[in-house]
Amino acid sequence: MKRRQFLQAGGVLSVTILSGCALPVIPKRPVAQYQDALGWIRHQKGRYELLLPRVEMGQNIGTALKQVACAELGIEWGQLTLRLPHTGEMARVRATVGSESVKDFAVPLAQACATLRDALAAGQTEGEREAEPRPVASLRAFQPGARHVGQAAPLEQGHAIVTGASVFVADVRLPGMLFGRVIRAPVSAELKTTLASMNEAAARQVPGWVAVVRDERLQQGLSEGIGIVARTPGALDQVEAALEARWLSQGGFNQADIDRAVDVDRQLEKDGFKYSVHDDTIERQGQWDVDLRIDIPLAAHAPIQPRAAVAAFDAQGRLDLWVGSQDVYYQRDVVCKRLGLDEDRVRVHATRVGGAFGGKTICTVELEAAVLAQAVQQPVKLQWTRAQEFRQGFHRPPSSHRIRVRLRNGRIDDWWHAFVSSHILFTNAGLPAWTQRLTDFVTDAGVARGAALPYRCKRKRAEFALHRLPVFTGPWRGLGAGPNGLTMESAIDECARKAGVDPVAFRLQHAEDPRLARVLRVAVDRAGDMPAAPKGMRLGRGVACGIYKDVSYAAVVAEVEVNAEGFTRVTRLVCAHDCGTVINPDQVRAQCEGNLVWGLGMALSDRLNAADARIGADSFAEAPIPLLHQIPPMDVVLVVEGGAPGGAGETAIVCTAAAIANAVREATGVRVQRFPIDPNLLVKSANT
């Protein structure tokens, strides 16, 4: 049947193709090699082209890598054009995650550029190049005073962004393009749900209606999906309303069930901590000088751009897919497997991503758009609504921590950190329960991130347990580093108070890494003297510091005012940051500022509640993010002492929320143990 006949026949497509092997597609994580980088840089007739091997999502890695390339090639800025490629143009690269782009891609790129430079100097203007990688010390881009590097540069795509040019996937327009959506039961996809009924006849009467698509491949988790296609985005809402889908669901839960699942004290009673970061033997009975519980809730990624994709098949059945994903090659892998297509018949086009923070790593809208486009044989754009982002995306898992410390002569003797959370790298949004159980024999490094104590201690024990929750959890900016840093630095502050030592001096006495001590000193020196407290306000200053992935260091000084009603206003944030060699100071500062704002949200606003068997939030009204008037002056100091480039995208998140909590402690005498900070708790402190 031709497409026109299909539409005239009613537009309901039932697909009975089985989804194939039940094993999920596992992301591939190749290490960037010099040989791969030779395919990133090209030259023709005096012009250079750089195919960006990373996803651009606001960190402006394109600008930084262009700086490295221009410096190594010895060319003017305007001689090199940057382009976001599709998957058929170069060898696979790993997902853009973990603050790895400069750290892992700058050196291979510089080596490839050095090879190209020398080949052109020798008169070799055509053909492929082969050479051995060069030592970093011989690369021009990393020499002191290298041109283009270590300074600000024109922002790649900057003009396009401010003039509204097409840079995001939602900007893609194709001839004959339709608009799609997959509707689901309004409960978590961890619960089994199926369609009970729908008013297809009413939906067909909506102007702009095209099709309803039923296809097993639209299932997400245990949730059946029903595809709808329309000629305009506005018609989608009307079609969905007219369809009046009714659902059958099995099971239910509420916030109390989630809280109970990750309750660290319940877990301590069971003594069931399967994974460890430090495993020294510690006497658990007896007196503890510090015994602190910290609870941190679910939190959303809250990207400004909801995820979207555009899919189009050509007459030969080849698929072009435009995505806003952190891993374009993974999108290709999943779509090829689920649609039964060979790799060379799918091209995935990278576009700039309007915020991701770890949340756009798995395949969701990309597969949905491809399935709908295949069904109607026209290009389809599919974009989640804000409510779908909250309900169907994965989130930062909640965590519940108990830290117990013994001091001896003002120094840490025993450190015991026990906590409970849910999976991050082994996300239930991508792994069914039976598959996730297979990962129980491997530590989820995402949950463990940031739990290693960076201070001297006679005996250290850090251990955790994981429970699959009835909501999706997964990677969030910094993975476990933010919650673990908030907990640990709160406990360190309490240790200093118990020892009767200034919190800064206590940290300096215990810091094992001189780079950590250095950023702490720089931040405190930059902060200077405390201002006087305004009338009726309680004023406090807090400090915190930490190490991210053993390569980057940050310290934060926070100043807060707490009024009589218990509301906290952060009045100043000072950050010292050391990530080794800096390619673009402006962009590193921007990354630090972004982390400071995320830390502000962790302390004051980040929280998702579950209700009626789903995430309760449908909009930012129920899941607020920091607003402009809440953002304090931010002073970022870059500590540049050379060394290999590290990461800047997540480092300061390890200490910002803790610095704010410690400032509140100084202002009010209250150690906040449940986040975000509850003003009612601080009102009580003002009245005692």
N, C-alpha and C positions, 0 to 999 in steps of 0.2 A: 504494500500500500504506500502511495506517495504521501509526503508530509501534508499536502493540502487535503487529500482524502482523509487522512488521519484526523486532522482538526475538524473537518466537517462531520466526522463520525462521532465526535463527542469530546475528544481531547483527553481522555483518561487512558494512561498508558500503564499497563501492569507488566512488570519485568520479573521473570521467574529465574533469571540467571543466578546461580549460587555464587556467593562471594569468594569461592575458592578456598585455599588453605586458610585455616583459622589462625595460624601463627601470625602475630603482628609483624609489620615491617620494622626492623631495627635500624635506627639512624647510623650511618657510617661516619667515622670521625678520622679521616686521613690527616696526618701531620703535613703541613705545608712544606714542600721540598723545593730546592733550588731548580730542579728540572721542571717542576710545574710552573714556577714563576716565569720561565722563559716564554710560556704561552700567554702571560698576562700583558706583556709589553711588546708593541709592534712599531715598525717604522716604514714609512713610504713617502718618497719624494720630499724629504725634509720635514715631514710632520710625524709626530709620535702619537700613539694611542695607547691608553692604559685601560684594560678591561678590569674593572674593579672586582677583586676576588672576595669581597665582603659585602654584606647587606648594609645599605645605608639606612639608618633609622634614627637620625638625630644626633648621633655621636660624631658625625662628619668625618668618618674614616677616609672618605674619598679625598678630602682636602689633605689630610695627613700623609696618605700614601702618595699622592701627587707631589707633595713636597719632597719626599724621599726620592722619588723617581727623577724629578728635575735636578735635585742636588747631585745625584750620582751620574746622570747623563751630562751634566754641565750645560743645561739648556735654559732658555727663557721660559717663564711661566706659560705664556701664550702658545708655545710650540707643542704643548702636550694637551690632548683632549681626553677627558675621562668619560667612560661609558659603562653603564650597567649592562652586562651581557645576558644572554639566555644560556640554558644548560648545554646546548649543542656547540657552544663556541670555545669552551675550554674544559680542562680536566676537572673532575669533582674536587670541591673544597668543603671543609667542614662547616657546620652551622656557625653563625655569628652569635656567639654566646661567651660568657665568662671573662669579659675584658681581655680577650686574647688577640685582637686584631693587630695592634701595633707590635705587641710582644712577639707574636709568632709569624707575622707576615711582612714586617718592614725589612728584616734582614734578607730573606729570600728574594724579595723584590729588588733590593739594592744590588744583590749579587747578579741577578739577571740583567739589570740595567748596566752594570759594569761590563758584562760580557757583550751586550749590544753596543755599548760605547766603543769598546776596543775593536769590535768587528767593523764598525763603520769607519773608524780611523784607519783600518787596514784596507779599506776599499771594498769590503764585503757588504753589498747593499741588498742582496737577495738570498733566499734560502733559509734553512733552519740553522740554529746555532747550538753548538755543544761545547762545554767546558767544565772544568772542575769548580766547585764552589770556592769562594775566596774567604780568608779569615776576616772577621769583622773589623779588625784593626786596619785592614787595607782598604776599606770602603770609604769613599769620600763623604758620603752622606752622614757618617757618624764621627767625622773629625771635628775637633773644636773649630768654631767659626764657619762651619759649612754653610754655603749659600742656601737659602730657602728653609733650612731646618733650624729649629729653636726660636722661631719668630712667628708672628701672625701672617696669614696669607689670605687671599680672596677666597671666600667660602664657595666651594663647588655647589652648584644648584641653588645658591643663595638668591640670585636674581630671579630664577624661575619660581622659587617659592613665594617671594613677595609680590610677584606679578601674576600669580595664579596660573602659571603654565602647568602642563600635564606632567606631574612627577610621581603621583601616588596611584595606586591601582584603581581607586574610585574615580580617577580622572579618565580612565581608558574608555574610548568610544569606538565602536565598530559598526559598520553598516549592518542594518537589520538586527541590531542587538536587542534582546529581550531581557527581562528582569525576573530573578527567581528568589525563592525563599523556601526553606524547609521548616515546617511547623512540627512541634512536638508537644507531648503532654507537659503541663506546667509543673513538673516535678523533676527531681534529680534524675539524670541518666544512669545513675547507679541502681535505680529501681526498674523492674521489668514493667514496661508500658506498651500497650497495643491500641490500635484504633478500634473503637467500638462502633462509631457511626460518623457520617458526615453528610451535609446537604449539598451534594454535588450539583444538583439542578439549580439551586439558588446561586451558587458560585458562577455557573456558566452564564448567568444573566448579567453579570457585572461587566460594564464596558471595559474593554482592554484585556479581558480574560483570554488566556491562551490554552493552558493545560493544567491538569493535576497529574502528578507522576508518583506512582507507587513502585518502589524499587528497594530490594533488600539492602542495597549498598548505601542507602541513606540512613541506615541505623547508626546511632551514636551510642556507644556503651550498650545498655539494655533498652534504649529508647527507640521505638519505631519512629521514622521520619516520613512525612508526607510532603512531597514537593509541589509547589505551585509556581506557575509561570504566567507573567502578564506583560503587557506592552509598555507599561509605565511603572515607576516605583510606587506612585500613589495608588494605582490599581491593586497592587499587592495587598495593601491593608484592607481594601474593600473585599477582595477575594477571600482573604483569611477570615474576615468577620462573617461573610455570607456562608462560608463553608461550615461553620458551627461544628467543628470537629469535637467529638466526645471520646474520652479515653478510658481504658481500664488500666489500673496500676496496682502493683503488688507491694505492700509494705508501706512504711512511713517512718518519719523521725522528726525531731525538733532540736533546738539548740542544746537542750539539756543532755541529749544523747551524745552529741559531739563532745561536749565538755566532759562527760563521764568517760568517754573513750580515751581521752588524752590526759586524764587526771594523774599527775605524777605520784601523788601520795597513794592512790589506789594501786598503782604499779609497784611502788615500793613495798607495799604489803605482800604482793605476789613475788617480789624479788626476781622479776623477769626482764632483765635488761640484756638483750642479745648482742648488741653492738657496742664497741668501745673505741674511744679516741686515745685515752690514757688508761693503762690497766694496772697501775700499782695497787698492791694490797693495802687496804686502809682499815683500821679498827673502827667499825661502825657504831659500836656502843660507846657510851660515855658522853662527856660534855663537849659541846661545840661552841666556839666563840661567835660564829656567825651561822645562822640557819635561816635561809631566805628562800621564799617561793616566789616565782615570777610566772604569770600567765599571759600569753600573747595570742590574740585571736586570729581567725581567718582574715585575709585581706585581699582585695582585688588588685589587678594590675592597673586598671583604670586608664588604658590608652585613650588619647583623644580621638583617634581614628578607629572605629570598630573594624574588625577584620573583614576583608572582601577579596573576591577573586573574579576574574573574567575568563570564560572558557569558550573556545571556538574550534570546531572541526572543519577541515576542508573537504573537498569532494572526494579525496582519496582516503578519508578516515583518519588523517593525521590531526593531532591535537596541539593547539597553541593555548597556553595557560599563563595568564598574568596574575601575579601573586604579590601580597605584602607579607612575606614570610621571612623568618630568620634562617631558613634552610631550604633553598629552592631545589636542591638535589633530592632531599627527602620527599618533597611534594611530588617530584617526578617518580620516585620509587613507589610511593603509595598508589598514585593514580595509575601507573602502569600495571601494578599487580591487581588492583581492584577492577580495572576496566579490561584487563587481558591484553594490553598493548605492549609492543616491543619498545625498548628504550629510545630507539632512533625515530619513533613515530610520535614522540611527545617532546615539545619544547616548552620549558618553563621560563618565563621572562621575569627577571627581578625588577621591582619598582621600589621607590623610596617608601619606607614604612613609617606611618604616623604614630610611633610609640609601640613598643613591644614588651621590653623588660622581662624577657623569658617566656611570655605568654603566647607568642606566635611561633612556636617551634614544632607543634604537631600538625597533622593534616585534618582540617575541618571544612571550612568553606571551599577550599580548593577542590576536594572530592565532590562536595555537593554541587558546585557549579559545573564540573565536568559531567556528572551523571545527568543533570538537567539538560545541558547542551547536547549531549548524546541522544537524549530522549526526543527533543523537539527539533533537532538538526538545524539549529540556529545558534548564534553566539548568545551567551547568557552571562549577565553580571549578577552576582549574588553577594549581598552585604548583610552581615548580622545587624540587628537593631541593638540599641544600648541594653535593652532588657535581655536579649540573647547573650550578650557579652557577659553579663553577670550570671545568668542561669546556666549557660552551656559551656562557658570557658572554665579552665581550672584556676585555682587560687593559691595564694600562700597558705600552707597548712598551719593550723593552730599548733601551739606548743606549750607545754607545761613543764616548768623547771624547778628543781630543788637543788640549791647549792649550800653545802655545809663546809665550814672552814675551821681549822684549829690554828691558833697563833702561838708562837713561842718567842718571847723576847722581841715582840713587835714585828716578827717575820712570819710568813706563811709556812706552816709545817705540814698540814694535811689539807688537800683540796679535793672535794668530792662533788662532782656535778652530774646529776641524774636528770634525764628529761625524756618526755614522750611527745611524739609528733606523728605525722603521716608522711607518705612517700613524696619525694621531690623528683629526683631523676627517674625513678621507676614509677612514673605517674599513672594513676588509675584512669586518667583520661585517654591513655594509649594502650594500657595493658589490662586485659580482662583478669578477673580474680585468680584464675588458675595459673596464668602466666606470671602474675605478680608474685604468687607464692614461690615460684621457682627462683625469684631474685632474693628470697629470704636468706639465702646462703652467702650473699654478697652485701657488704656495707653500702648503703645509699650515701655516697660521698656528698651529695647535695645537702642532706640533713646534717651531716657531720661538719660541714664547712664552717670554719670560724670557731669550733668548739675546743681547739687546742689552746691551752693556757700559755700566753706569751711571757709569763713571769716565773721567776725562780721559786721553787717549792721543793720541799724534801720528798713529798709523796703526792702524786697526782692521779686522780681517777675521774674519768669522764665516760659516761655510758648512756645509752639511750635505747628506747623501744619504739617500734612503729606499729601503727594500726591502720588498716584500710578504713577510710571513712565513707559515709554514704553521700559525700559530695566530692567533686573532682578537686584534687590538689596536685601541685606540680611546681616547676621552677618559677621563681619570683626574684626580682632584682637582688643579686648577691646570694641567692639560695638561702641556706641556713645562717649565713654570716650575720645578717641583721639581727634576728632574734637571739642568736647565741651571744653576739657582742653586747646587746642590750642587757642581757641577764648577767653576763660575767663582769662587765664594767660596773653594774649596779652593786654586785657583791664585793668587788674590789674597793669601791668607795666605803662600803660598810666595814670592811676590814681595816681601812685606814682610820675610820672613826673609832673603832674598837681599840686599835693600837694607840690612839691619841696622837696620830701623825697626820700632817697635812696630806691631802689626797694626791697632790702632785709629787711631793717628796716620797710618799709611799710607793707610787708607781716607778719612780726613778730608782729607788732602792732595789726593786724587784725585777726591773726590765732586763731580759736576757739579751735582747738584740740592740746594739747601739743605734741603729737607724730608728727604732721605735722611740728610744729615749730622746733622740735628736728632734723628731717632729714634735714631741710633747713640749720640749723646751722652747722650740720656735713658736708654737701656738700660744703658750702662756706668756712669753715675752711680747708677742704681738698684741695680746689682749690688754696688757697694761693694767692700770688701776681700775677698780670697780667704781662706777658712778654712784652718786647718792641716791637713796631710795625716794621716789616720789611719795607725797603724802598719801597715806591710806593704802600703800602698796607694800607687799613683802618682796624683797629683792634677793635673788640668789644667783650664784655662779657655779657651774659644774664643769668638770673636765672628763674626758674619756679618750682612749686611744686604742689602736688595734692594727693588726697585720692582715692583709688579704692575699690568700693563696701563696704566701711566703715570698712575694715579690714586691708588694706595694704597702706603704705605711701611711697612716693618717692619725692626726690628733685633732680634737675639736674642743673648743671652749664655748660654752653656751651661757647666756645671761637671760634671766627670766624675771617677769613681774607677775605676782599672783595677787588678785584683788580680793576684797572681802567676800565676794560671791564664789570664790574658788576658781575663777577662770584664769588660766595661764596664758600669758603672752610672752613669746620669745622675742626679746628686744635686740639680740645680737648673736651672731655665730661667727666664730673665728676658726679657720681650718688650716692646718699645715699638712702638706701632702708631698710624699716622696715616691715617685714611680720610676726612678732612674732617669735615663736620657729622655728629654721632652722634645717631641717633634713640633708641636704647636701649643704654646703656652695658653693662648686664648681658649682653645678647645678643651685642654685639661682643666682649666678653671671652670669652664661651663659644665664639664662632667662632675666636678666637685660640687658645684652649686646645685646641680640636679640631685646629687646624693644627699646634700644637706636638707633639701626640701622633702625628700623621701623620708629622711630621719625625723623631720618635723611631723610628717603625717603619722609615722609609726608611734610617736609619743602622744599626739594630740587627737587624731581622728580616725586612723585606719581601723576599720572593723566591719566584717560581714557577719550577719546573723542568719541562722537557718530558721525557717518557719514553714509549716505546712509541707514538709518533705522536699524542700528546695531552698536555694539561696533566696533570702527574703527581699533583697534589693532589686529594683527594676531601673533605677536611675541614680545619678549622683546625689540626689536629695536624700536617699537612704544609705548611701555609701560615699560620704563627702571626702573630697581631697582638699589639701590646703589651698586657700584662696589668696589672691594677690595681697589683700590687706593684712594677711597673717604672716607674710614673708618678711623676715627682719633684714636689716643690713647684713650682708655676708662678705667676709674678708678672707680670701683664699691666698695663702702663701705657698709658693712652690719651692720645695727644698730640692735643688738640683745639684747633686754631687757626682754626676756621671754614672757609669754602670749601664748594664743592658736595659733597654726600655721595658717597663712593666705595664700593668693595666691601670687605667684610671676610671673606668666606667662604673665601678662598684665599691671602691675602697672605702670612701668616707662613710658608707652606710653602716660600717661595723661599729662606729662610735658616736654618731650624731644623736640618736634617740637616747642613748645612755647619758650623754653629756647634759641633755635637757632634763632627764629624770634626776640626775644628780644635782642640777641647779634647783629643781623643785624641792628636793630634799633639804638643801641648804636654806631655801627661802621659808619653808613651812615646817621643817622637822619631820615630814611624812615621807617614808620610803614607799613609793608607789610600787605595788606588787601585781596589779592587774591593769593591762593597757587596752585601749588608750586611757589617758589620765581622766579620772572622773572628778569634775569640779566639786561634787558633793563631799568627797573625801577631804578636800582641802578647805571647804567651808568649816567642817567640824574642827579641823586643826586650828583655825583662826579663833574659834570660840572656846578653846581649852587652854 
